[in-house]
Each structure stands twice: as structure tokens, then as C-alpha cells.
Amino acid sequence: MSLADKQCVPCRGGVPALEPAKVQELLGQLDQGWALNAEGHIERQYEFKDFAEALAFVNAVGAIAETEGHHPDLFLAWGRCKVEIWTHKIHGLTESDFYLAAKADRVFTGNG
């Protein structure tokens, strides 16, 4: 089962963030472009031919986020969208962050 096929698990806090080795393992399972930023969040910038395509992507990822109950930060600009994901309750990363990232990749490639 791919990461994109897994369902996000709501975090109520009190769980430890993923260890760095597990973060690197899961990053390796995502499409190219994802990276760990200075805050310890995962992020990727997607490029589009125009604003309308970028906005459609934001709306599709937003709908998935609502369904999953797991909400990324989405930064929309003309021809691009940056997606930044982490689990707010623990100020760190959980496996669900990678599931959501894989779902965004699936939308971008047209497989979602």
C-alpha cells in the first residue's frame, strides 16, 4: 500500500514526533521535490502553467485536507503553490504528514 492510500490519523497531542531516520525514510517514499525545512516541516513547491491551475490544485488539496482532518499550509501564487506540512499539536512530524504529502503528489500527477 502506498503512502497516498493510507488515511491520516487525527493527532490529539502527547505523541512523540518521528525520529530523524524515520523522517528520511518516509521522505524517500515521496515524489521528488519534498524537503525538510529549517522548522522541521516537510514542504514542496509545485509549478503550474497559470494561476487557474495553481488554484485548482489548492482547492483539490484543500478538499483532501478536510476529508482527512489534517490541514497543511498552502501558499498560492501565480503559477505555483507551496505546500508545508507538519502536525501542529506536537510541533513535529508524524506518519500522517507523509500520507498527506503523497496525496498532494497524487493530485499533482493527475492520479488522485
N, C-alpha and C positions, 0 to 999 in steps of 0.2 A: 504494500500500500504506500503510495507516495505521500509526502507531507501535505500536499494540497487536498488529499482525500480525507484527512483527519479533521475532526471537529475541535474547535477551540474549547478549552475548559475554563470557565469563569474563575478568576482568582479572587479570593477574599482576603488575601494577605496572609502573613505568617508562614509562608513557604520560602525556602531559600532560592536565590537566583541560580541559574545554571552556572556550573563551573566553566572556566575558560576553555578547557579541552572539549567539552560538550558543545559549547558555542561554535568553536571552529569546525567540529564535525558536522553540525547542522548547517552552518554557512556553506559548506562544501556540497550540500544536497540541494541548495537553491540555484536558480539560474544565475548566470554571470551578471555582475554589477552590484550585488549586495556587499556591504562592508559594515564593519563595526566602527561607529563614530567615537569621538572623544568622550561623549557622555555614557558610552557603553550600550547604546541603542543600535539596532540594525537599520540601515537605510539604503535606498536605491533611488536613482533618478531615471525616469522613463522619458523618452523623447517621442514627440508626435509631429505630424506634418502641419498642424494648426491648433488653434485654441479649442475648436469644437471637439476634436479627437481627444485632447487632454481632458476636457471637461467630461466627456462621455466616460473616460476611464475613471475619473474621480467619482462620478456617480455610481459606476458599477462596483468599484471597491467599497464605496460607502454603503451600498446595499448589502454586500457581503459582511461588512463590519457589523451592521445592525443585526443581521441574521445570526452571526457568530457571538455577538455580545462582546466583541473585542475591537477596540477602536484605535486606529493608527492616527498619526498626524499626517495630513495631506497638504502639500504646498503646491498650489496650482499657479502656473504662469503660461504665457503664450508658448505653445509647443512643448511644454514639459510639465511633469508632476514629480515631485519628490515625495516618497513615502518613508516615514520614520516610525518604527515600531519598537515598543517595549511594554512591559507590564507595569502600569502606573502604581498599582497597590504595593509592589515590592521594590520599585525603582530599579528594576533589573530585567533580565530576560528569562522567559520560560519557553517550553517547547511550543506553546500556543502561538508565540510571536512568530516562530518559523512556519507554522501552519498558515497563518495569515499572509505572511510574505509569499509563500508558494501559491496561495490563492490569487494574490495580486499578479504574480508572474503568469498564471494561467489566463487571467483576463487579458493581459497584455499580448499574449501569443494567440489569443482568439480561441483558446481551448476551454474557456470557462463559461 
